Structure formats: structure tokens, C-alpha cells
């Protein structure tokens, strides 16, 4: 058996080691020499692949958001209704952020930063995949059919994102405040609850459509 199939490449080891470093210390506190030691590579190899610590940090965020963006894009079914697509997205948010919960310290630091690397990467990921436009189009179609009320589409999409992300980012605090003992069960129910609450909020109350 080819041993190269079993061993991660130097670049992969660097990315994994750098993620651990930045999760623990942040960008400003992260040290290239510690990353090199963690990855078992010469420090020069890091600069060969990434040129700088900032570029390495950017690569980690881009890779993380890229995976999320690819899954979100693949989940959208143009032939399905808005509710089905939103449920698929909610489940992806839940799974990806749960499986990659170790990245949450980076996300929380970045959300608080003025010049956020995460924000720039997120804007690029969303725009490259035309995600906002696709959902704005579905909301408009629902309005034309008479099912949805005349709400601000941007407010609606932003609210949906917040409903998904707030709990996933702040679960320990929310669990404590609301006495959520069985977190796994609560998380499993969350996507369906979010979508139902959101849909009831945008539907016309006087509509007999559907």
C-alpha cells in the first residue's frame, strides 16, 4: 500500500497545526515557530506555502467557509419550495458548526474585530455563490403567489441567519439560562423549529394560498 495515501501532506499538517494555534492564541498571539513544531516541518516551509502568517490565517478561514459555502450551494434545490430549502440550510448550519465547533473561538474573535478577516471571507463566499440572490428570488416568488406578506426581504434573510447562528455560537450560555439539559436533543429539533417559526413570520395571515 502506498504510504503517501496514509500520511497527510506538509501543507495539510501546517493548516491543521495553524488552526490549533490560532484557536488557542488568535492571530496576534499565534506564533509561526510553534505552528512549525506542531506540524513537524521547517518554519521556512510555512512561508513557502503561505508567504506570511496573515496569509496562513486567511487560508484557514477561507477553507472553513468554503466547505460551508459548497454545502449550502449544493443543498439548494431550485425546484423545491422555500421551506424545504431553508430546512436543508438549517440542518447544514447545525451539522457543520457542530462538527467544527473547535473553530468557534476564531469566529467569535473575528465577529468582534473591526477589520475582520472572517467578514471579508464570508462576504466573498456568499457573493461568489449568489446565495442571497437565490433566496431573495424565492421570497419574491412567494409574494407574487400571495403566500408571503410584503416584508423587507433583506430583514427576513438576516433574521433567518440569526435564528440559526445565535444558538450554535452561544450554546453554553443559552443552555445555562434556559436550563437545557439535553443539548443533543435540543439541537436535533432546532432546524425544524427555526424554519417553522420563520415561515409563520413571513406568511400572510389573511392568505388562503396553500
N, C-alpha and C positions, 0 to 999 in steps of 0.2 A: 504493500500500500504506500502511496506517495505521502511522505511526511509533510509536504507543503500543504496538503489538504487539511491537516490537523492543526497546524500552527498558524496563529494569526500573523498577518504581515506587520512589519515595523510601523507602518502608518496607522494601522488599526490599534496596535498596542499604545501608540502615542495618544491617539484620540481617547481611548479608554482611560489611560492614566491621567490625561489632562482633565477629563470630566471629573474624576475623583478629586483632583487637586482644586479645581475651580468650585466644585460643590462645597468643599471644606473651607476654602480661603477666599473665594471670589476672584475676580480678575486682578484687582490691585494687589491682593495678598498672595496670589499664586506665583510659584517660582519654577522657572524652566529647569533648573538643576534637579529639583525634586521630581518633576514630571519625567525627566530623562531616567532618573533612578528607578521610578515606579515602572516605566516602560522597558527598562533594561536595554537602553540604547544610548549612544553617544549624544551629548547635547547638540552637536553640530547636525545630527540627523533631523532634529526638530526644525532647525532653521532651513534645512534643505527642503523639507516638505512644505513648511508653512511661512517661512521668512521672518515671522515675528510672533511674539506671544499673543498680541491682539488678533492676528490672523488665525492662530490656532483656536482661540476662544470663539471667534466668528464661525469657524468651521464646525465646531461642536454644536452651536446653536442652529446653524443652517441645516445640519444633518438631522437634528432632532425635529425641527419644524418641518423639514422636507418630508420626513416619514409621515408626520401627521397630515400634511397637505396632500400627499399622494393618496392616503387612505380616504380622506374626505372627498377628494375629487372622484375616486373610483366608486364611492358609495352612492353618488348622486345618480338617480335613475330619472331621466327626463320624461319617461312615460308614466312614472308614478306620481302620486299626488304630493302636495307639500307635507302633509302629516307623516307619510311613510318616509320621506327623505329626512325630515327632522328627527325622526326616531332613529334612523340609521346613524345620523351625525351624533346624536346624544350618546349612543352606545359606543361610537368610536372615541369620543372625548373621554368617556368613562374608562374604557379599556386602555387607551394609550397613556393617559395620565396616571392610571393606577399601576400599569406595568412599568412606567418610567418615573415613579414617584421620587426617586432619588434626585431627579433634576429640578424638583420644586424649589429648593433653596436658590438656585440660579434664576428661575423665573421670578420669584418674589423680589430678589435683589434688583433684577432688571426692570421690573414694573415700577419700582420706586426711583429709578435713576432718571436724571434729566436727559442725558444723551444716551439713550438705551440701544445697545446692540440688538437686543431681543426685539424691540419695537420695529427697528428697521428691517430685520429679517422677517418678522411676521407680516409687515406691510408688503414686502416683496413676495412672500409665499402666497398670500391671498390674491394679490393682483395678478400674478403670473398664471393662476389657475382660474381667474374670473369668478371666484366663489360668490362675492357679493352680488354681482350682476345676475347670476343664475337664480339666486333666491329672491332678489327684487322682482325678477320677471315672474316667478311663481306667485308672489304676493299680488302683483298686478293682475295676473290671470284670475286669481280668486276674487279680486274686487270686481272685475268685469263680469264674472259669473253671478255676482250678487251674494256670494257666501261670506266675504270678508268686509268688515266695516272700513270706512275711509280713514285709516290711521297713517301716521308717518312711517313709511317702510323702514327707514334707517333706524328709527327708535325701536321698531319691532325686532329687527335683526340683532341690534345691540343688546336688547333685553333678553333675547333668547340665548345669546352667548353668555351673558352674565348669569342667567339661571343655571346654566351648565357648569360654568367655571368656578363660581363662588364657593360651592360646597367642596369641589375637588381640590381647590387651592387651600382652603381653610378648614378642612375636615376635623382636625383635632380640637380646634376651638368650638366649632359648631356642635360636635358630638358632646362636648362637656356642657355647653349652655343648654342644649335641648335634651340632654340625658339619653343620647342614642347609644344603647348598649350593644346592639348587634349591627355593627357598621357594615359588614358584608351584605346582610340582607337589605339594609337601607340603600346601599349603593346599587344593588341589583334593581331595586324598584325605581330608582331616581330617573332614568331616561324616560320611562313611560309617564311618570308623574309630571316631569318638566314639559313634555310635549302636550299632554292634555291640558295643563294649566295655560300654556302659551296659546294653543288653538282656541280655547274658550275665550281668551282675551282679545283675539283678533276677529272672531266671528261676529257677524251681525246678529244682534239679539232679536230682530224682527224678521229674520230670514227663514224661509221655509225650504231653502235650497238644500238638497242632500238629505 
